[in-house]
Amino acid sequence: MQIQGIQCFLLACGLAICAPIGGAATLDFRSAPSDAARKGYIDAGWKAGREQLRADLIGSYSAPAISSPCLVDWLALHDWLETLGRTGTDDLAHLVLLHLWLAPGDENPTFTPPGLSAPPKDDSQNVPPGIALGIVGGDRFQSELKDTFVPKGAKIPEGPIGDALGPEAVAALTSDAALGRELFQNIAEGDLMSVALPLLLDFRKAAGDRWTAYTRLAVAMAVVYDRPPPAFWPHHQVGQDKVLHQKTTPVERFGFWIQNNEDRKLMLDLKKLTVEQIKFVVDAFVPEEELLWAQKNVRLGRTSFDKAFFIVRYDTARLKANQFDWLAPDYRLETIKKEGGICVDQAYFAMIAGKANGLPTLFFSGQGASGGHGWFGYMKSDDKWEVDCGRYASQNFSVGNALDPQTWNRISDHELTYLASRFRDKPDFLKSQLHLRMARLFEGAGDAAGQRAAIENALAACPQNVAAWDAKTALLEAQEGAAKELLAHATAAAKQFVTNNDIKVRYQRILAAVSRKLGDVSSANSIERKIITQQKDERADLTVDTAAGRLKEFTGAKQYEEGYREFRKLMKKLGETGGGNAFQGVVEPFVESLIAANETKLAEKSIQTARDALRPERGSLLEMAFESLEEKARIKKK
């Protein structure tokens, strides 16, 4: 944009010019962007308008300004410009990039399908963005992988998303303040906006005069339906030929939820739920007749909905026969109730029944003393999730893992409890989040000092906001010579989250890694031993992750005897509570590394040590896993 054009643009928007022409303007965050202001930034071009608004936001930023009522609307306008100016190809490539990894020494990336966990950071790294862009543009992606990421019938534009939508649609989206607030406070990394925005426009048209009441429902459905569910949905123990998949379009399903809500057929009023809550209702990718059947036949109150798990009779004979996959001809809820099932079928039945009745629900799985198990959780009250429905206390399931339907990444029951914490509804948390959004603008402008100041403001506004701690961590990790400051920061974070084991242990691991980098191996080892000792009773999963890291150091250095001695010590600590977590995270990878190195005698010795410690029950899933590992060792020995 020419200098004279910028001056005219600022004057036309009614913005004060408090810097040299071409510099930043002062924005009044006490009022939302006017129609003229929005039009001015958009007419300047997606990139030029976004950069100008970013400069204006940065120039007007201060800690007190965060309390201004309409700052969020100005930030939403910036996010609109950034989103609408992104090409569809870049949008898709950014999503695909999240599923590509490079193992050390490899030149070709590894693909991790949606719904499966990515490799540990110690074993892999993200690929450069250019590789993902090249993959998306290739014929193989179009023929083999596109359906994994893009819903059938959705079109990904090659050019800017805003250009593909057209001026009228852009005006409708950007002028909707409520939509902007809900959308940009809830989008996650990898959301396919080239699909979500057309969906929002369709939802808006379908809702008519009920749009304002159901904006949050629309946003939740847009970020869930912007990509297909994983190929194995709802779980791995039923064939896709037996699963009943949704037949209606997202717009028709949107209408279904509105009508059921208006007819008061749901336990909770969708108009009063948050986007974060609603997405665990609308991720029921089954035909509407399944939902209607559940409404009619699963009649439980909200406080007693945990009983839905036990409506399905447990099929003991099937378990004894080691038949873990579903055998009946279809996976209808009615069929499951009639035939009975094992834990995964009980959990699926309860999960879909809850969603059908307007209750946010999740399907959990985890490892216990005797191996794997499935159960479900639901939102029992507005700020409390019941996450152990059908979970057996005697089996020590230290963590339950579900899938977030927005990202299809793993989310644990502990993370879900944190997300439901009441402090996230308070003004201080919102202020902290706004400071973090400003920090990203400073980062985009290459202003490290401004970025750091905004992050510090976010921490000061709400010390409970883990995202603020993580933002400062990333800043320090990228800064040369900041290891000692990172050490102090991680120490403070571990203290702040002393009652949240997941976050505390994550920062303890950072402490160990930085200590080791600084040459203080003794402190690093002491921190890791402390994690194992502190978490072995309640959180075997966290203990296992730390233990696995220690063993990798020995196998990576080919110090197998030393590794076995460490393995034996770990088994003594993990024996009573480790169960399936210890087997999957420690025993199996350690033994397989020994087998791969032709250390079969040591592998067999390690298996026996693990057997003595974990004591798998006869006929249990854990026992079968041990037998499979022993067979691998025998085959290698031959």
N, C-alpha and C positions, 0 to 999 in steps of 0.2 A: 504494500500500500504506500502511495506517495505521502510525503510529510503533510502537504496541504490536505490530502484526503483524510488523514488521521485527525487533523484539527477539526475538519467539518463533521467527521463522524462523532467525535467527542461532544461537540456543541449540539449536534442533532439529538444525542442521547440525553442531553441535559446534565452532563458530567463536568465537574470542575476540572480545569487543567492546572494541576499543581506541580507539573514538571515540564521540562523542555518539550516542545512539540515532538511527538513520536515516542515520548516516555509514558509513564504511568499516570492514570487519572485517579482522583480520590472517589471512592465509592461510598455511598451512604447505606450501611447495612441495617438501618432502622426501617427501611422499606424495601420491598421486593423489586427486582428489575422491571422497569416499565416496558410496555410493548415496543416503544421506540428503541430502548436500549437493547432488547433482545434482537430486534430486527437489524440494528446497526452492527452488532457483533457477527450475526449470521451472514449478512450481506457482504461483510469484509472477506468472507471465504473461511472455510473450515479451519485451516491451519492459521491464517493470519488473525482471524477473530479469536481463536483460542489463545494464541500467544499474547495478543493484546489484553484479553481479559485476565490471563494469568498474571501479567505484569501489573494490571490494575489491582487485582486481589492482593498480590504481594505488597504493593505499595501502600495499601490501605490496612494491612494486617497489624494487629497488636493483640496482646492478651485480653484486654478489656473488650475488644471488638467481638470476641467469640460469643459474648453474651447478647449481642445484638440479635433481635428476633429473626431477621431475614438473611443472615449470612448464609444459612443453608441453601436458600434459594439462589443466591449468587454462585455458590459452589456447584449447585445442580446445573446452572446454565453453562458453566465451564465444562462439566462432565458431558452435557448434551453435545457441545461443540466437539469434544474429543471423540465421543462415541459415534456421532453422525459423520464425522470426517474420516473415520477408519474405513478402509476398504473391506469388503466382505472376505476377500482372500486372506488379508492380514488377520481378520477376526478369527477365521477358521484355523489359520496357522498357529495363532497364539494358543488355542485350545489344544491342538495336536501336540504342540511343544511340551505341554505338561505331561504327556505320556511317552516321551522319548528320553532315553538315558544312554550315557556312554560309560561303559565299564573301563577301569584303568587299563590302558594299553590297547583298547579297541578303537578302530576307526569307524566302524559301522554302528549306528545307534540301535538300542534294544527298545522294542515297543511293548508297553504295558497297557493292556486293554482297560477301558473304564470299569470300575468296580473292584479292581485288583490293586493290591498295595504296591507302591513303587519300591525299588531296591533301597536299602539303607544308604544314607548320604556318604558313609564311609566307603561304600562299594561302588559308587556311581556318581555321575555329575550330569547336569542338564546339558543338552546339545545347544550349539549356537542357533539363534533365531533363523538365520538364513537357511539352515538345513530343513527346518520345518516348512518354510515357505516353498522350498524346492520339492519336498515330498507332496505337499498339498496340490501343487501344480502338475504332478506326474500322472500318467495314465493308470499306473498300478493303484494309486490312492483312489482314483475315481471309480475303478472297477472292483476293488477289494475292501477298502477301508471307509469309504465315504459314509456308508449306511451305519457305521459304528458311531459316527459323530453327528450326522445330520438327519433329522426326522424325514421320513418319506414325504415327498411333495414340496419340501422347503427349498427355496432357491437362494443360493449364496451369490450376491452380486460381485462382479470383479472390481467395480469402482467403489467410491464412497457410499456408505449405507444411506446417508441423508439424500444423496442424489437419486438413489434408487427408489426411495420412498416418495420423493416429490415435495414441493414447497408447501402444499396444503397439509400434508401429513406432518411435516416438520413443525409447522406452526401449531398444529393441534397438540403435538407432544410437548414442545418446549414451553407452551403457555399454560400447561397444566401443572400448577405448583405442587399440588398434593401428589401427583404422579411422580414428579421429579424427586420430591423428598423421599418417598417410599422406595423408588427404584434404586437410587444411588446410595441409599443407606443400607441396602440389602444385596446388591450384586456382589458376586464372588469372582475371584480370578478364574478366567476360562469360560464365563457365561457367554454364550453365543448370541451376541446382541443383534446380529444380522437376521436371526430367527426370532428372538424375543420381541423386538420392536414391532414387526408386522403382526405378531400375535396380540400385542397390546392394542394395536389399532383395531384389530378384529373384535377383541373383547369389548373395547369402548363402544363400537358400533352396536354390538349385540346387547349390551347392557342398557343403552338408551338413557332414560332419566334416572336409572338406578346406578349409574356409573360411579358417582361420588361415594355411595355406600359400599361399593364392592371393588374399589381401586386396589386395596390390599390383596383381595382374592385374585385379581387380575395379575398383579405383580408376582405373587407366589406361583401361579400357574405358568406365567411366562418364563420364569427362571427354572422351573421344573421341566416344562415341555420344550425347552429350546434345544434339547438333545434327547436321543432315545435312551431308555434304561439299558443296563448291561445285558449282554446276550444271555446270561444265565438267570436273569430275574425270574422269579423272586429268590431262588436259592439254587444251589448246585445239585440237589438231590431229587429233582423232578425234571423229566424230559420236556423240552420246549413244545413237543407235539401234543402234550397233555395240558399245558397251561392255557387258560382262556385269556386271550389278550383283548384289550380295549378295541372296539370297532368304530366308535364315534370319533369325530374330530375334536381337537382341543376346545374349539369354540362351542361345540355342542355339549361337551362335558362342563364347560364354564356355565352354560345355561342350566344344566342339570343341578349343579351345586347351588346356584342362585334360587332355583325353584324349590329345591328341598329345604333350603334355609328359610325362604319366605313361607313355606307350608309348615314350618316348625317340626320337621321330621328329624332334625339333628339335635344332639344333646347340647352343643355349644352354638352360639350365634357367630357365624363366620364374619359378620360385620365388626365384631368386637375383638377378634383375634389379631395378632401381629402376623406379618409376612413369615417370620421365622417359624411360627406355630402352624400356620395354614399349610405350609409346604409339606408337613407331615400328615396332612389329611388328603390332599389332592393327588398324592403319588400312588394312587390305587389304579394301576393300569389294567383293569379288568372290565369286562362288559357291564353295562348298567344293571342288567338283570341280576348279576352277582351282588351288587350293592343293595338292590331292592330286596333280595332274598335275605341278606343279613339284617336289614332294618326290620324285617318281619319276624325273623326267627331267632335273633340273638337279642333277647330282651333283658338287659342288665342295666343297673344304675351306674352312674359315673364312679361312685366311690367303691363299687364292687365289681368293676369291669375286669379285674384280674382273673375272675372265675371263667372268663371266656376261653382261656387256655385249656381248661379241664372239661369243656363241653365235648371235646374230641377224645374218645376213648383211646387209651394208650395200647398200642398193638405189641404186646410183649413177645408174641410168637415171631413176629417179623424181626425184632431185635435179636432174638436167640438164633434166628436163621442167618444173621449177618446180612439181611436184606435192607440196605439203607435207602435205596431209591424207590420212588413211588411206583406201584405196579398197576393200580386201577387204570381204566381207560381214559379218565379225564381228571382234572384237578379242580373240579367245582367244589365250592364250600359245602354244598349238600352231600356230595360224594364223600368228602373228607369226614364229615360228621357220621355218615352211615358206615363207612368202612373202618374208621379209626385210623390212627397213624402214630408216628413216633414224634419226637420233640419238635422237629422242624415243621411238620405238618400242623401240629397244635399251635405253634407260634405264628405260622402263616395265616391260619384260620382266624385267630384272635386279632392279628394285625389288620387284616382286611375288614373284619367285622367292626373294629373300632373306627376305621376311616369311614366306612359306610354310614356310621352313626354320628359322624362329625367330631370324633375324638382324634387328636394327633397321636399316632402310634408308630413304633419302630420294631423291626425284627432284629433281635440280638443273637449273636453266637459267641462262644468263648470256650476256653480250655479249662477243665477242672481236674480233680484228682484222677478220674477214670477216663479222661479224654474229652472230646468235643461234645457240645450241647447247644440247643437252640431254645430261646425263650422270647418274650416280647415285653415292651414297655409302653406306657401311655401317660398322657398329661393328666394326672389325677386332680390337680388344682392349677390355677393360673400360673403359679410360680413353683410348682413342684411336679416332678416326673416320678412315677413309680416304675423303676427300671429292672425289677427282679420278678416279674410275673411268670411263674413256671421255672424259676431258677432255684436249684437245689442248694441250700446253705451248706449241707454236709460235704459238698463236692469242691468247696473253695474256689468258686469262679471269681477270680480277682478282678476281672475286667470283662465287660460285654462290648462287642463291636457291632455297629450297624453301619448302614450306608446313608450318607447325606444325599437326598434326592436332587439337590441343586447341583452338586459337583460330582456325585458318585464316588467321593472319597470316604475313607473310613472315619467314623465318628464314634467315640467311646461313650459309655454311660456316664463316665466321670466328666467328660467334656460337655455332655448334654446338661448335666446338673449345673456346671459353671455357666452355660449360656442362659439358663433359667434363673440365675441369681438376681435378686431384687435390685441390687445396685445398678444393674444395666438399664433400669427404668428411670433412674434419677438424672436430674439436670447435669450433675458433675460428669457423669459418663458421656453424655452427649457433647459436652464441652470438650472433653478429652478427645473424642472421635473427630470433632471439627478441627482441633489443633493438628491431628494426624493427617487429615485431608490437606491442610495447608502445608504441612511438612512435605507431602508429595509434590505440591506445586513448586516449592523451593528446590526440591531435588530435580524436577524437570527443567528448572531454570539454571541449574548448575550452581546454586547458591548453598554451599555446604553449611555456612554459618547460620543462615536463616532456617535451613532444615533442622539443624540441631536445636536452635532456640524453640522452634515449634514443637519438637519432640519433648524437650524439657518441660514446656508448658503443658503438654498432654499428660506427662507423668505427675506434675504438680496438681493438675485439675482432678485426676482420679488415679491414685496409686494402685487401685485394684484392677485397672485396665491392663491386662497382659499384653495387648497389642502395642501399647506404648513402650513397655519394657522390650518387646521383641524388635520394635523399630529402632530403639537405641542400640540394641545388640547388633543388628545388621549394619548400622552406621559405623560402630566401632570395629566390627570385623573387617570392614572394607577400608579402614584407615590404617595406614602404616604407622608402626610405633605406638599403637594404642592398646597393646596387650595388657599392660598393668592396669589401665583404666577399665578394660573389659573385665578383668579379674575382680575389681572392686564392684563393678556394676552387677556382675553375676552373683557375687556374694550378697549384695543388697536384695536382688530379686529372689534368691532362695529364702531369705529371711521374710520378705514380704508375703510370699506364698507358702509359708511353712505348713499351713493346713491343707494345701492342695498338692497332693503327692505328684501328680503328673507334671505340673509346672515346676515344682521344687526340684524334682529329679532331673528334669531337662536342664535346668540351670546348674545343678551340681555337676552334670556331665560336661557342660561348657567350662566350668571351673577346672575339672580334671584335664580337659583337652588343652586349655590355655596354660595350666601349670606344667604339663608335659612339654608344650611348645617352648616354654621359658626355661626348660631344663630341670624343673623340679619334679622329677619322676616319683620321688617318695611321697610328696603331697598328692599327686595325681592318683597313685595307687591307694593311698589312705582314703581319699574321697570315694573312690569306687567301692572299696571294701565297706565303707560306711553306708553307701546306698544299699548294698546287698544285705547287710545286717538289719538296717532299719525297715526295709520293705519286704523281707522274706515271708512274713506272716500274713500281711494283708494284701500286698500287691506283688505277687509272684511275677507278674508280667514285667514290672519295672526292674525287678531283681534280675530276671532272665536277660533282658536287653543289655544290662550292664555287664553281666557275666559273659555273654556272648562276645562283647567287645574285647574283653580281656583275653579270651581264648584265641581270637583272631590274630592277636599280636604274636602268639607263639606259633600258630600254624603258618602265618605269613612269613615268619623267619625260619620255618622248617625245624623248629625246636619242639619236636613231637613228644619226647619224654618229659620235658619241662611242662609242656602243655597238658599232658596227662596228669601230672602231679597237681596242677592248678584245677583241672577238671574234677579230680577226686575230692579236693577241698570244697569245690562248689556243690558237688552232689551231696556232701554231708550237710550243707546249709540249706539246700533246696529240697531235700528228701521228703520232708513231711508235707510241704505245701506246694511244691513245684508242679507236680502232675503233668498235664498235657502241655502247659506253657514251657516247662523245663525241657520236655522232650523235643518239642518243635523248635524252640529257640536256642537250646544249648546242645543237647545230646545228638540230635540228628545232624546238624551242620558240622559238629566236631568230628563225629564218627565218619561222616561222608568225606570230610577232608583227609582223614587218615586212610580211608579206602582208596581215594584218588591218588594218594602218595605211596600206595602199595604197603602201607603199614597195617596189614590185616590182623596180625596178632595183637597189636596195640588197640586196634578197632574192636576186636572181640572182647578184649579185656575191659575196654571202656563201656561196652554194652552191658557187660555183667555188673560193673560198678554202678551203672545207672539203674539197672534192674533192682539191685539190692537196696538202692536208695529210694527209688520211686515206688517200688512194690506194686506193680499194676495188677488189678483184679483179673481173675481168670475170665476170659470171654469179653473183656472190656475193649473199647476202642484203643485205649493205650496199649493193652496187651497185643492187639493186632498190629499196631504201629511198630512195636518192638520186634515182632516176628518178621515183619517186612524188612526192617533194617538188618536183622540177622541174616536174612536170605541174601541181601546185597553183599554182605561180608563173605558169605560162603561162596557165592558165585565168583567174586574177585579172587578168592583164595585158590580156586581151581585153576 
